[in-house]
Amino acid sequence: MKMHLLRQKSEMTKTLILRELLRTPRMKIKEIANCIGISFQAISAYLHQMHAEGLVSLIAKGEYILTPKGVQFLQEAVLDLQ
């Protein structure tokens, strides 16, 4: 049960990060952290993982954009809410 909750938290955090990148296409880690209310270090770790998964692209030092795969992930997350 605990692992399921951690997985849900991780997926929700990813969804929030992707939502911010959809709203503002080029964002720095600090901007995302301020919008979501999560530490810079946590956002950085999530973005590193999300970059490895192909959900975001690094376009400059500490600046990310959404990839088509990230858009698809976000769409599926929204559909799962229904």
RAPE-V579774 format. One record per backbone hydrogen bond with DSSP energy under -1.0 kcal/mol. NH is the residue of the N-H (numbers start at 1). CO is the residue of the C=O. If there is no record, write none. Layout:
NH/CO  NH/CO
//
This chain:
5/1  6/2  7/3  8/4  9/5  10/6  11/7  12/8  13/9  14/10  15/11  16/12  17/13  18/14  19/15  20/16  21/17  22/18  23/19  24/20  27/64  29/62  32/28  33/29  34/30  35/31  36/32  37/33  38/33  43/39  44/40  45/41  46/42  47/43  48/44  49/45  50/46  51/47  52/48  53/49  54/51  55/50  57/65  59/63  60/63  63/60  64/27  65/57  67/55  71/67  72/68  73/69  74/70  75/71  76/72  77/73  78/74  79/75  80/76
//
